Amino acid sequence: MQYALLIYTDETLMDARPADELRPMMEGYAAFGREHAEQIQGGDALHPTATATTVRVRDGERLLTDGPFAETREQLGGFYLVDADSLDHAIAMAAKIPGAASGCVEVRPVVQFAPDGTPEAIGAQAAS
């Protein structure tokens, strides 16, 4: 089953860290990538929230807002899409992501769609 591992950190802390402090963390991400290469299906880092645009459609009108959807202390900074045997396996992987030490990693099952486009049983997938 696929899981999205969503990495939330305080991007202001990242910007304030000197390069020599970021190096061990980036090495940790590289090590995570090597350790879980077979399970990682995709993922990437995201540009800071100042580059985000939120799109809403209300009464047929497109409304744009600069920045992320919500003001929070931690921002979505990147993600991995992984193939894990179980939720416990995905959680174990998430705990090894360096960002979990200073922020958090949300683990969320990915909905699988049947060939006709209908979602498979979401509750059954999340429980497996």
Sequence and secondary structure as in RCSB ss.txt:
>XXXX:A:sequence
MQYALLIYTDETLMDARPADELRPMMEGYAAFGREHAEQIQGGDALHPTATATTVRVRDGERLLTDGPFAETREQ
LGGFYLVDADSLDHAIAMAAKIPGAASGCVEVRPVVQFAPDGTPEAIGAQAAS
>XXXX:A:secstr
 EEEEEEEE HHHHHHS HHHHHHHHHHHHHHHHHTTTTEEEEEE   GGG EEEEEETTEEEEEES SS  SSE
EEEEEEEE SSHHHHHHHHHTSGGGGTSEEEEEE   B TTS B  HHHHHH 
